[in-house]
Structures are given as C-alpha cells and as structure tokens.
Amino acid sequence: MPKSFKIGTNLSYKSENMLKILTALSVILASTTVFASPRVPDEVKNNGLVYCTHATGFSFNPQTADAGTSMNVVTEQIYNKLFELKTNSSQVEPSLAQSYELSSDGKVLTIHLRKGVKFHHTPWFVPTRDFNSDDVVFSLNRVLGHNTSLPEFSSEPTESVNRQYQIFYGLAKKTRFPYFESIKLNQKIERVESAGPYTVKIFLVKPDASILSHLASQYAIIFSHEYALQLNADDNLVQLDTLPVGTGAYQLKDYFRSQYVRLVRHPNYWKTKAKLENIVIDLSTDKTGRLAKFLNNECQLAAFPEASQLGLLKEQGERFQTHVVEGMNLSFLAFNFLRPTIQDVDIRRAIAQAINRQRMIKHIYYDTATVANNIIPAVSWAASHEQANFEYDYNPEQAKRLLQNKGLSLDMWVLKDELIYNPSPIKMAEMIKFDLAQVGVKVNVRVVSRNFLLQNLHDKTEDYDMILSGWLASSLDPDTFMRPILSCSTVHEITNLSNWCSPHFDELLDKGLETNAPNLRAIDYHLAQKEILSQLPILPIANVKRVLISDTNVQGVEMTAFGNVHFEKLSFKQERK
C-alpha cells in the first residue's frame, strides 16, 4: 500500500490512482468470472449427455453422507456393489459377486467373486491387478470400523510435524459412515475374512435376512484396497473419498465444486460397455434453474424439477418425457417423547387429526406425492395391499374438542434444508402451525441448521416438542426403513428424532430377520407398523414420487424407487450434430 494512502475521503493522487486500478481490476475479474464459467466441452456435446440435478448432499463416497440424504447419481456410475436389488422385490442378484451361499445355521455368508474385473486407470492411480477379495474385505471392514486391512505407523513420532500427520491419519481412518451406523451393521457382522483370492466369508452375529439388502444398497460400494494402501503410505487416506477409483461403467474426469462433475466411459468395464462416451452432471442450479436449462436444451435429463412448473412442459409438445416412479421414502412429523406434554398419546392423536395432510400434497408437492397412511411405502414388497384404514385422518372438529381447552404451546423445529421427501419444509411448518391454531394450539416454529440439531442431539438438549423430518431408504427391505428411524438403538440420533423406544417394536423387527421368507417377514413388519400407528411416535405425511424429465431423443432411461439412473444404458435415437 503506498505511504500516501489515507483512510477517509481525502485521497492523495497515488491513492486515487490505486483505487482506480483496483476498481478496474475488480470489474475485469467479475467479467472473467461471468464469461469463464464452466462450459460443456465440444467432445461431450458430440458424444455425451448432460444431466441436471442438485448439489445437496453431494459426495464421491455416499457412505460418508448423512443417512437418508445422500445423492447417489454419481457414485452409482463410478462404483459397483457385490449385489444389485431386483426391481420392487426382496430379491438381490449378484453383481461383483458371482454367486453366494448361506450356511445351514444362517450365520456364515460365503461370496464367490467375479474374475477379470478392472479398476479405473486415472491420473491419480494406476492399478496393477484386478478386483479380488482383498478389496471386499477392506471395503466392508472400513465401514465396520475395523482397520485390519491397513498397516499402522511403524514408529512413534519424533517431531511435531510427524505428530500432525499421525493425527490426520487417525482422523481419516475414523471416518463416520452414518447409514451403516444407523442400521448398526457392526452389531450384525462379526467379521469379514478372505477365503481365497476370489472368495469372501462374512460371519454374522446371528441370522439376518436383511444382510443381502444392505450389501446391495447404494452405500455398500467396493473400493480398491491397492489404492487405499498407496494413499495410506502417503498419509493421505482422505483422498479415497474425494478422488474416486472404482470398477463402474464411468470414471471421474473433472470436478468443479457445486458446478459440475464430468465422467468418461470406462474402457475396460466388465459388463457391456456404456454407449455414451461422456456424461456431465450439472450441479449448479436450483429447481427452477434446472427446468430452464432443460427447456433451453442445455441438459437432456433433469432430476427434481420444480413440481409447480411441470405444466410448462406441456407447451413443449413431444420434446420431452416425464418419468415418475413411486419412491421408497417418507416425510413425517416426529413427536419428541422426552417432553412431558407429548407423552400423552391422546394429544398426539388429536394433533394428527388437526393437520390437513391432503392440503400439503396439493400445495407443497403439487400432487407429485401421496398422503402416507402407513409407515412402509407402497413400493416396498412388505407394504400392505389392503385398503388403508388410518385412524387419524383430518378431523379438525374432533381435534378441537380434545385440544381447545388445554392451552397448549408447542415448540416445533424445522430443518431449513430442502430434501427429496420435503421440498418446502418451512412452508410445511407454517401450514401445520395454521392448522393447529384453528384447534387452539399455539406453535412456535424454529428454523434450525443440521449442525445445530446434531449438536443438541449429542448434548441431549433437544427441547423441541415436534420436528419435521423424513427418511430415504436405500432398499425395499422394511428393516432398512423402520429400524433407523424408530428403534431403541437410535434414540438421541439424527435418524430417530422422536426418541421413541419400544422393546416390543424392536422384538418384532428382530423376529422379521429370522427367516428369509418374504411373506413371513411381512407379517412381523405389519405388526410393527400397527404398533407405530397406535402409539404414533411419528405422524406419516407423504410418500414422494421420484420425477425425472428427459429429452425424447434419449433412450434407455429407467429410474428406480431410489432415484438411480444407470447411465451405461443410455443412448440417443438419432445422431446429433
């Protein structure tokens, strides 16, 4: 800074010139930012596709993302799993696994692995071998919290810098895996062992019919053990989750934070080679922006469009296709059982009757969701196909008789994040506040951040009476859906915000894992569901449909109940210029 520069309005000649230069420089930089924003390369346009989606919960490792909120569209292309779920069923089919068998006592799962599977060759890692049992043992041990597949430091640190490396190394190995923690996988699996280059044995604590579903979930991706060893030797294990190396149909080419991910075709993919060379995942826009980009032909696929604006697509004639599937998700209002007032089941039931859920479907979801009268979504194989008989349908007169003279004042928390199961949480909270005011209940709405909520749960100071929440499942198995949000083992955790604990409910869930027969398992889950609807720790609100719009020139678009799209199946009807 020139010595003649003075703070205030009186500037010297030098300072005035400096100010002009800085002003001009700021204009140039601003202009550069505008005109140098990420552009889709020509080679992508010639043989590729742009997929517009959101950046919320984005991670190159879904295992480290919050359970029920991870975005899986990228990792489904980069990684493979041992198993894949068959559409809308309890059955799984082998993927990286070639075959499997279960011991007679149901406690040892032996998996025979596929041979000749190649890992990605990238600028940051060149594999020297094919996929084998070491990769499976490492990947499963990592989420179980067992670090037996990685060597420890061989000596004590002698300098402060080495101490810092050791701390970093330790933290990298202690990475949290919210989904596997929510289902208590380390209480289901005793150990994982290699029984040969292409054979893995998983020893279960007790028979568990849900284990294959967990291994087929979007979280159970398989990493390269060789890559992890290389990173571990450099004290850089954290890179495993930021620069991915998998066996999937596509591999990472470029990533611009909160803007885009560029994937290129894996030339040595073990299944049928992907038809498109390039895929760009555009993360830069909100719902309205995604629809605008789609209408402007800047992306050929767009996920989570603004539901209220879907009518605009009708003006586009035959240029687009809308793909809608029932989702394995649930939006709900959780009642905090740690609060004395909320412990009264009659109050919970009356609150449920006061809330107009159908109005929410119309004005929040714009009919892209259905009123949830059960806990298990209709898309699950365990869902009841009988006519729903929900006891707490909208009945404000009945609710008023029960609540008007109680003088209730309740605190309701709402997370400000827009999620798949709740696109407008603050608007929903205000609608609930209005409904309850009509029956004499005052509601104080407090908008909180996820980090604030996590800190209060950790300190056991969560003083809300009600909180808006929801759940996204990674399989159609009801255990995966119900255990995280309502079991005793998840009290004071981000998944079980009702802090409800029913030993009988847990017993029913455990009983549902003792057999592999879906029809018998479904009976136990129906009984568990009845207990939830009787005690009402949560009020189910909506099951949200997964919506995707695509250009009609794009072929092979199939979306699962979890929002997955397999890009290797996509192609164009006609060659584009």
Secondary structure per residue as TSV (DSSP state, phi and psi in degrees):
chain	resnum	aa	ss	phi	psi
A	1	M	-	360.0	131.1
A	2	P	-	-59.4	146.4
A	3	K	T	-64.0	-27.4
A	4	S	T	-79.0	-1.5
A	5	F	-	-72.0	130.8
A	6	K	-	-126.9	139.5
A	7	I	S	-74.4	130.8
A	8	G	S	132.6	-164.1
A	9	T	S	-89.3	-18.8
A	10	N	-	-88.8	104.0
A	11	L	-	-108.9	140.3
A	12	S	-	-76.0	173.9
A	13	Y	H	-59.6	-45.1
A	14	K	H	-63.9	-43.1
A	15	S	H	-67.4	-33.9
A	16	E	H	-64.8	-42.1
A	17	N	H	-62.9	-42.5
A	18	M	H	-60.8	-42.0
A	19	L	H	-62.8	-40.4
A	20	K	H	-63.3	-42.1
A	21	I	H	-63.8	-46.0
A	22	L	H	-62.9	-39.0
A	23	T	H	-64.5	-45.3
A	24	A	H	-63.1	-40.5
A	25	L	H	-63.6	-39.8
A	26	S	H	-64.9	-36.3
A	27	V	H	-65.8	-43.7
A	28	I	H	-61.9	-45.6
A	29	L	H	-63.3	-40.5
A	30	A	H	-63.6	-42.9
A	31	S	H	-64.7	-39.8
A	32	T	H	-61.4	-40.0
A	33	T	H	-61.7	-40.0
A	34	V	H	-68.6	-48.3
A	35	F	H	-84.6	-13.7
A	36	A	T	-106.3	20.8
A	37	S	S	-64.7	154.3
A	38	P	-	-52.2	132.0
A	39	R	-	-120.3	141.1
A	40	V	-	-69.4	120.9
A	41	P	-	-61.8	154.6
A	42	D	H	-61.8	-36.0
A	43	E	H	-66.1	-26.9
A	44	V	H	-72.1	-42.1
A	45	K	H	-62.5	-34.7
A	46	N	H	-73.0	-36.6
A	47	N	S	-145.3	63.7
A	48	G	E	-167.4	-175.4
A	49	L	E	-147.5	146.0
A	50	V	E	-111.1	128.0
A	51	Y	E	-115.3	116.5
A	52	C	E	-94.0	128.1
A	53	T	-	-149.6	-169.0
A	54	H	-	-101.2	164.1
A	55	A	-	-98.5	-4.5
A	56	T	T	-60.7	126.9
A	57	G	T	73.2	13.0
A	58	F	-	-64.5	137.7
A	59	S	-	-160.0	145.7
A	60	F	S	-80.4	-4.6
A	61	N	-	-133.2	100.3
A	62	P	G	-62.7	-18.6
A	63	Q	G	-62.9	-29.7
A	64	T	G	-91.8	-6.4
A	65	A	S	-81.6	158.5
A	66	D	-	-58.2	134.4
A	67	A	T	-59.7	133.1
A	68	G	T	85.9	-0.2
A	69	T	T	-131.4	0.1
A	70	S	-	-71.3	150.2
A	71	M	-	-98.4	118.5
A	72	N	-	-105.6	1.8
A	73	V	T	-64.5	-30.3
A	74	V	T	-81.9	-50.3
A	75	T	H	-68.2	-24.1
A	76	E	H	-64.7	-22.6
A	77	Q	H	-90.1	-31.1
A	78	I	H	-84.7	-37.6
A	79	Y	-	-112.9	162.2
A	80	N	-	-119.0	164.5
A	81	K	B	-120.3	170.3
A	82	L	S	-66.4	-36.0
A	83	F	E	-135.3	159.0
A	84	E	E	-122.8	147.9
A	85	L	E	-81.5	135.7
A	86	K	-	-76.2	148.7
A	87	T	T	-56.7	124.0
A	88	N	T	49.0	44.0
A	89	S	S	-144.3	171.8
A	90	S	S	-88.2	-2.3
A	91	Q	-	-90.6	150.9
A	92	V	E	-119.9	159.7
A	93	E	E	-128.3	146.2
A	94	P	E	-62.6	146.5
A	95	S	S	-125.2	-90.0
A	96	L	S	-69.6	-23.5
A	97	A	E	-77.8	140.0
A	98	Q	E	-88.4	-41.5
A	99	S	E	-161.8	173.1
A	100	Y	E	-156.9	160.8
A	101	E	E	-147.3	153.5
A	102	L	E	-112.3	137.5
A	103	S	-	-65.3	162.7
A	104	S	T	-61.3	-30.0
A	105	D	T	-88.6	0.8
A	106	G	S	73.5	15.6
A	107	K	-	-112.4	-6.1
A	108	V	E	-128.6	118.1
A	109	L	E	-103.0	116.5
A	110	T	E	-102.9	125.2
A	111	I	E	-117.3	125.5
A	112	H	E	-99.0	124.2
A	113	L	E	-91.7	155.6
A	114	R	-	-75.0	141.8
A	115	K	S	-100.6	157.1
A	116	G	S	78.6	17.2
A	117	V	-	-86.6	125.5
A	118	K	-	-99.4	139.9
A	119	F	-	-83.2	162.9
A	120	H	-	-66.3	141.1
A	121	H	-	-94.7	119.5
A	122	T	B	-131.3	167.8
A	123	P	T	-61.9	-22.3
A	124	W	T	-101.5	-5.2
A	125	F	B	-162.7	132.2
A	126	V	-	-121.2	110.0
A	127	P	-	-68.9	151.3
A	128	T	S	-110.2	-0.5
A	129	R	S	-150.0	168.7
A	130	D	-	-82.7	169.4
A	131	F	-	-57.9	137.1
A	132	N	-	-151.2	-169.7
A	133	S	H	-64.8	-27.4
A	134	D	H	-59.5	-36.3
A	135	D	H	-67.8	-39.1
A	136	V	H	-69.2	-45.7
A	137	V	H	-60.8	-45.4
A	138	F	H	-61.9	-48.4
A	139	S	H	-61.8	-42.5
A	140	L	H	-74.4	-40.5
A	141	N	H	-61.9	-34.2
A	142	R	H	-63.2	-45.6
A	143	V	H	-75.4	-19.1
A	144	L	H	-82.4	-9.4
A	145	G	T	85.6	12.8
A	146	H	-	-99.9	124.2
A	147	N	-	-107.9	30.6
A	148	T	T	-68.5	-16.5
A	149	S	T	-88.2	-3.6
A	150	L	S	-123.3	136.8
A	151	P	-	-71.8	151.7
A	152	E	-	-89.5	171.5
A	153	F	-	-62.2	139.9
A	154	S	S	-84.2	-14.9
A	155	S	S	-146.1	163.7
A	156	E	-	-75.7	147.0
A	157	P	-	-67.3	142.3
A	158	T	-	-112.4	-16.8
A	159	E	S	-127.5	157.5
A	160	S	H	-60.1	-35.4
A	161	V	H	-65.4	-37.6
A	162	N	H	-66.2	-35.3
A	163	R	H	-62.2	-41.4
A	164	Q	H	-63.1	-40.0
A	165	Y	H	-61.7	-41.2
A	166	Q	H	-66.1	-38.4
A	167	I	H	-63.6	-45.9
A	168	F	H	-60.7	-43.9
A	169	Y	H	-60.4	-44.8
A	170	G	H	-64.1	-41.3
A	171	L	H	-65.4	-38.6
A	172	A	H	-62.3	-36.3
A	173	K	H	-78.8	-14.8
A	174	K	T	-99.5	22.0
A	175	T	-	-52.9	134.9
A	176	R	-	-83.6	147.2
A	177	F	-	-127.5	84.5
A	178	P	H	-53.7	-42.0
A	179	Y	H	-63.7	-49.3
A	180	F	H	-67.7	-28.2
A	181	E	H	-71.4	-37.1
A	182	S	H	-67.7	-31.0
A	183	I	T	-95.7	2.1
A	184	K	T	54.7	52.3
A	185	L	G	-61.5	-32.8
A	186	N	G	-71.5	-9.5
A	187	Q	G	-96.8	-7.3
A	188	K	T	-98.0	-39.2
A	189	I	E	-106.0	124.1
A	190	E	E	-79.2	-47.5
A	191	R	E	-162.9	161.9
A	192	V	E	-126.3	129.6
A	193	E	E	-133.5	150.1
A	194	S	E	-86.1	131.7
A	195	A	S	-114.8	25.0
A	196	G	S	144.3	169.3
A	197	P	T	-57.1	-29.3
A	198	Y	T	-130.3	31.0
A	199	T	E	-138.3	132.5
A	200	V	E	-128.0	138.3
A	201	K	E	-114.2	128.8
A	202	I	E	-111.6	117.6
A	203	F	E	-96.2	118.2
A	204	L	E	-92.1	149.6
A	205	V	S	-64.8	-40.1
A	206	K	S	-155.2	164.8
A	207	P	-	-54.4	136.4
A	208	D	-	-146.0	106.0
A	209	A	T	-70.7	-10.7
A	210	S	T	-93.6	-4.0
A	211	I	H	-62.8	-38.8
A	212	L	H	-67.2	-35.6
A	213	S	H	-63.5	-39.6
A	214	H	H	-64.1	-40.1
A	215	L	H	-73.2	-14.4
A	216	A	T	-100.9	-0.7
A	217	S	S	-72.8	164.3
A	218	Q	T	-63.9	-15.2
A	219	Y	T	-88.5	-17.5
A	220	A	-	-90.2	47.2
A	221	I	B	-75.4	154.9
A	222	I	-	-108.3	126.8
A	223	F	-	-96.8	169.5
A	224	S	-	-88.3	117.9
A	225	H	H	-65.1	-36.3
A	226	E	H	-61.8	-42.3
A	227	Y	H	-62.9	-42.8
A	228	A	H	-62.9	-40.1
A	229	L	H	-63.3	-40.0
A	230	Q	H	-63.1	-46.3
A	231	L	H	-66.1	-38.9
A	232	N	H	-62.5	-38.6
A	233	A	H	-64.8	-27.9
A	234	D	T	-95.8	10.2
A	235	D	T	54.6	40.4
A	236	N	-	-134.1	41.5
A	237	L	G	-63.2	-23.8
A	238	V	G	-60.1	-25.3
A	239	Q	G	-65.3	-20.3
A	240	L	G	-56.8	-31.2
A	241	D	G	-97.2	-3.9
A	242	T	T	-117.7	-28.5
A	243	L	S	-120.4	89.6
A	244	P	-	-73.2	147.7
A	245	V	-	-135.0	117.2
A	246	G	-	-134.5	-161.2
A	247	T	S	-120.0	10.4
A	248	G	S	-73.8	178.8
A	249	A	S	-67.7	-23.2
A	250	Y	E	-130.3	154.9
A	251	Q	E	-129.6	159.5
A	252	L	E	-71.2	133.7
A	253	K	E	-109.7	-54.1
A	254	D	E	-142.6	155.2
A	255	Y	E	-146.0	126.2
A	256	F	E	-118.7	112.7
A	257	R	T	-50.5	127.8
A	258	S	T	60.9	13.6
A	259	Q	T	-118.0	-61.5
A	260	Y	E	-160.0	160.7
A	261	V	E	-124.2	132.2
A	262	R	E	-111.9	125.4
A	263	L	E	-111.8	147.1
A	264	V	E	-123.9	154.7
A	265	R	E	-62.9	134.9
A	266	H	-	-77.7	112.5
A	267	P	T	-68.2	-21.3
A	268	N	T	-112.8	30.8
A	269	Y	-	-61.0	138.3
A	270	W	S	-75.7	-21.4
A	271	K	S	-99.3	-164.7
A	272	T	S	-60.1	129.8
A	273	K	-	-60.9	140.0
A	274	A	-	-60.3	146.1
A	275	K	S	-80.8	-29.2
A	276	L	-	-100.2	136.7
A	277	E	S	-73.7	-39.7
A	278	N	E	-127.1	144.1
A	279	I	E	-133.0	130.5
A	280	V	E	-113.7	125.2
A	281	I	E	-98.4	108.6
A	282	D	E	-86.9	117.4
A	283	L	-	-108.0	8.7
A	284	S	S	-87.5	-8.2
A	285	T	-	-121.2	161.1
A	286	D	-	-89.5	-171.3
A	287	K	H	-59.9	-47.9
A	288	T	H	-64.6	-40.2
A	289	G	H	-63.9	-37.4
A	290	R	H	-64.6	-42.3
A	291	L	H	-65.6	-39.2
A	292	A	H	-63.5	-43.0
A	293	K	H	-64.3	-39.2
A	294	F	H	-63.9	-45.8
A	295	L	H	-66.0	-25.5
A	296	N	T	-90.8	7.9
A	297	N	T	62.7	27.6
A	298	E	S	-87.5	-14.2
A	299	C	-	-144.8	146.7
A	300	Q	S	-96.6	-15.3
A	301	L	E	-132.7	139.2
A	302	A	E	-139.2	123.6
A	303	A	E	-97.7	156.0
A	304	F	S	50.4	51.4
A	305	P	-	-67.2	158.9
A	306	E	-	-63.8	114.8
A	307	A	G	-60.4	-34.7
A	308	S	G	-69.8	-14.0
A	309	Q	G	-110.0	7.5
A	310	L	G	-62.2	-24.1
A	311	G	G	-62.6	-24.4
A	312	L	G	-63.1	-26.4
A	313	L	G	-68.1	-23.1
A	314	K	G	-63.8	-24.6
A	315	E	G	-77.3	-9.6
A	316	Q	G	-89.5	2.9
A	317	G	T	65.0	-127.6
A	318	E	T	-98.6	21.7
A	319	R	S	-78.5	-15.7
A	320	F	E	-136.9	165.2
A	321	Q	E	-133.0	139.8
A	322	T	E	-107.5	127.1
A	323	H	E	-110.2	121.1
A	324	V	E	-128.1	126.5
A	325	V	E	-131.7	150.3
A	326	E	E	-65.7	135.3
A	327	G	-	-99.2	149.8
A	328	M	S	-90.3	73.9
A	329	N	E	-151.1	168.3
A	330	L	E	-153.4	127.6
A	331	S	E	-97.3	135.7
A	332	F	E	-150.7	162.7
A	333	L	E	-104.3	120.1
A	334	A	E	-96.6	135.3
A	335	F	E	-98.3	128.1
A	336	N	-	-82.2	108.3
A	337	F	T	-72.7	-3.4
A	338	L	T	-82.4	-9.2
A	339	R	S	-97.1	126.7
A	340	P	T	-54.7	-44.0
A	341	T	G	-61.6	-40.4
A	342	I	G	-71.4	-19.6
A	343	Q	G	-68.9	-12.6
A	344	D	-	-79.8	111.3
A	345	V	H	-63.6	-31.1
A	346	D	H	-66.5	-35.0
A	347	I	H	-67.2	-42.7
A	348	R	H	-61.4	-42.7
A	349	R	H	-66.6	-39.1
A	350	A	H	-67.3	-40.1
A	351	I	H	-59.9	-41.8
A	352	A	H	-60.8	-40.5
A	353	Q	H	-71.1	-21.5
A	354	A	H	-82.4	-14.8
A	355	I	-	-96.2	125.4
A	356	N	-	-88.2	89.1
A	357	R	H	-71.3	-31.8
A	358	Q	H	-63.9	-34.6
A	359	R	H	-65.2	-35.1
A	360	M	H	-66.1	-39.9
A	361	I	H	-59.6	-37.3
A	362	K	H	-78.5	-42.0
A	363	H	H	-102.7	-10.7
A	364	I	T	-110.2	-45.3
A	365	Y	S	-97.1	-12.4
A	366	Y	T	50.5	46.5
A	367	D	T	65.0	20.4
A	368	T	S	-96.9	21.4
A	369	A	E	-148.4	166.9
A	370	T	E	-123.8	150.0
A	371	V	E	-62.2	130.1
A	372	A	-	-90.6	111.3
A	373	N	-	-102.2	0.3
A	374	N	S	-134.0	170.3
A	375	I	S	-85.8	-45.6
A	376	I	S	-80.0	121.2
A	377	P	-	-61.8	153.0
A	378	A	T	-61.8	-24.0
A	379	V	T	-74.1	-18.9
A	380	S	S	-72.7	147.0
A	381	W	T	-65.8	-17.2
A	382	A	T	-95.4	1.8
A	383	A	S	-68.6	147.6
A	384	S	-	-77.3	131.9
A	385	H	-	-95.9	3.3
A	386	E	S	-77.5	159.9
A	387	Q	-	-62.5	124.3
A	388	A	-	-63.1	136.6
A	389	N	-	-124.5	75.4
A	390	F	-	-82.8	126.1
A	391	E	T	-79.9	-10.5
A	392	Y	T	-118.1	37.0
A	393	D	-	-62.9	161.7
A	394	Y	-	-55.5	117.1
A	395	N	-	-149.3	74.4
A	396	P	H	-62.2	-31.1
A	397	E	H	-66.0	-44.5
A	398	Q	H	-63.7	-42.8
A	399	A	H	-62.9	-39.2
A	400	K	H	-63.8	-41.0
A	401	R	H	-60.6	-34.4
A	402	L	H	-85.9	-27.1
A	403	L	H	-113.5	-21.9
A	404	Q	G	-60.0	-37.7
A	405	N	G	-94.4	7.2
A	406	K	G	-87.6	-16.7
A	407	G	-	61.8	40.7
A	408	L	-	-76.1	138.8
A	409	S	E	-130.2	113.4
A	410	L	E	-116.6	144.8
A	411	D	E	-97.8	124.1
A	412	M	E	-118.9	124.7
A	413	W	E	-95.5	150.3
A	414	V	E	-143.5	129.3
A	415	L	E	-74.3	135.5
A	416	K	-	-76.0	-13.1
A	417	D	-	-70.0	134.4
A	418	E	-	-85.3	123.2
A	419	L	B	-123.6	170.3
A	420	I	T	-57.5	-43.8
A	421	Y	T	-79.5	-10.4
A	422	N	B	-150.2	92.9
A	423	P	S	-72.8	-18.5
A	424	S	-	-139.9	70.5
A	425	P	H	-62.1	-38.1
A	426	I	H	-69.0	-40.5
A	427	K	H	-62.3	-41.3
A	428	M	H	-63.1	-40.8
A	429	A	H	-62.0	-41.0
A	430	E	H	-67.1	-34.8
A	431	M	H	-67.3	-39.6
A	432	I	H	-66.2	-41.2
A	433	K	H	-58.4	-43.7
A	434	F	H	-63.6	-47.3
A	435	D	H	-59.6	-43.5
A	436	L	H	-72.3	-29.3
A	437	A	H	-63.7	-31.2
A	438	Q	T	-68.7	-18.4
A	439	V	T	-113.4	18.2
A	440	G	T	88.3	17.5
A	441	V	-	-112.5	124.8
A	442	K	E	-87.6	132.5
A	443	V	E	-120.8	126.8
A	444	N	E	-101.0	111.1
A	445	V	E	-88.8	130.0
A	446	R	E	-125.7	119.4
A	447	V	E	-86.6	124.6
A	448	V	E	-127.0	159.3
A	449	S	-	-88.7	162.5
A	450	R	H	-63.7	-40.2
A	451	N	H	-64.6	-38.3
A	452	F	H	-63.1	-43.7
A	453	L	H	-63.0	-44.9
A	454	L	H	-60.1	-40.7
A	455	Q	H	-65.0	-41.8
A	456	N	H	-66.8	-37.8
A	457	L	H	-64.9	-40.1
A	458	H	H	-63.6	-40.7
A	459	D	H	-85.7	-4.1
A	460	K	T	58.2	43.2
A	461	T	-	-118.5	20.2
A	462	E	-	-69.7	102.1
A	463	D	-	-103.8	28.3
A	464	Y	-	-82.5	153.3
A	465	D	S	-89.4	-35.8
A	466	M	E	-140.1	155.1
A	467	I	E	-150.1	137.7
A	468	L	E	-80.5	131.2
A	469	S	E	-150.6	-166.1
A	470	G	E	179.1	-178.2
A	471	W	E	-151.3	136.8
A	472	L	E	-113.4	122.9
A	473	A	-	-90.7	158.4
A	474	S	S	-108.1	1.4
A	475	S	S	-153.1	173.4
A	476	L	S	-89.9	3.4
A	477	D	-	-74.7	125.8
A	478	P	H	-65.5	-25.0
A	479	D	H	-63.6	-42.2
A	480	T	H	-62.5	-27.6
A	481	F	H	-86.1	-42.0
A	482	M	H	-92.8	-35.9
A	483	R	H	-62.3	-46.7
A	484	P	H	-61.6	-35.7
A	485	I	H	-92.6	-11.4
A	486	L	H	-142.9	1.3
A	487	S	-	-82.8	159.7
A	488	C	G	-62.1	-30.9
A	489	S	G	-71.9	-10.7
A	490	T	G	-113.6	13.9
A	491	V	B	-60.9	141.2
A	492	H	T	67.7	22.1
A	493	E	S	-117.3	164.9
A	494	I	S	-64.4	-20.0
A	495	T	S	-86.0	-39.4
A	496	N	B	-101.3	79.8
A	497	L	T	-81.6	-6.4
A	498	S	T	-84.9	-15.6
A	499	N	-	54.4	30.6
A	500	W	-	-84.0	139.1
A	501	C	-	-139.3	117.1
A	502	S	-	-128.1	107.4
A	503	P	H	-55.6	-35.4
A	504	H	H	-66.0	-40.7
A	505	F	H	-61.0	-44.7
A	506	D	H	-62.8	-37.2
A	507	E	H	-63.6	-39.6
A	508	L	H	-65.7	-40.1
A	509	L	H	-63.4	-44.1
A	510	D	H	-63.8	-38.9
A	511	K	H	-64.1	-33.1
A	512	G	T	-68.7	-10.3
A	513	L	T	-98.4	-3.1
A	514	E	S	-82.8	-13.0
A	515	T	-	-132.2	153.5
A	516	N	-	-95.1	0.8
A	517	A	-	-80.3	113.1
A	518	P	H	-57.5	-38.7
A	519	N	H	-66.3	-35.1
A	520	L	H	-74.5	-39.1
A	521	R	H	-62.7	-40.1
A	522	A	H	-59.9	-33.8
A	523	I	H	-61.2	-44.9
A	524	D	H	-64.9	-38.3
A	525	Y	H	-73.3	-30.6
A	526	H	H	-65.2	-40.0
A	527	L	H	-65.9	-40.1
A	528	A	H	-64.1	-40.0
A	529	Q	H	-64.5	-39.9
A	530	K	H	-61.0	-38.1
A	531	E	H	-66.0	-39.0
A	532	I	H	-62.6	-46.8
A	533	L	H	-69.5	-23.2
A	534	S	H	-77.7	-46.5
A	535	Q	H	-85.6	-24.4
A	536	L	-	56.6	55.7
A	537	P	S	-68.8	-26.2
A	538	I	E	-134.1	148.2
A	539	L	E	-102.6	109.6
A	540	P	E	-64.9	135.8
A	541	I	E	-111.2	-56.2
A	542	A	E	-149.9	146.8
A	543	N	E	-106.8	119.5
A	544	V	E	-93.2	134.8
A	545	K	E	-81.5	143.3
A	546	R	E	-85.5	126.4
A	547	V	E	-119.5	132.6
A	548	L	E	-139.0	135.8
A	549	I	E	-113.2	143.2
A	550	S	E	-139.4	154.0
A	551	D	E	-67.2	139.9
A	552	T	T	-67.5	-14.3
A	553	N	T	-76.7	-13.1
A	554	V	E	-86.9	126.0
A	555	Q	E	-108.0	156.2
A	556	G	-	84.1	17.0
A	557	V	-	-78.0	116.1
A	558	E	-	-134.2	124.6
A	559	M	B	-112.9	137.3
A	560	T	-	-89.5	175.3
A	561	A	T	-66.5	-10.5
A	562	F	T	-103.7	3.4
A	563	G	-	87.0	5.1
A	564	N	-	-73.2	143.9
A	565	V	B	-131.3	126.7
A	566	H	-	-90.8	105.9
A	567	F	G	-66.7	-24.8
A	568	E	G	-65.8	-15.6
A	569	K	G	-91.1	-5.0
A	570	L	-	-85.3	147.7
A	571	S	E	-157.1	175.6
A	572	F	E	-110.0	144.7
A	573	K	S	-65.8	-35.4
A	574	Q	S	-136.8	152.5
A	575	E	-	-68.3	132.1
A	576	R	-	-96.2	147.7
A	577	K	-	-87.0	360.0
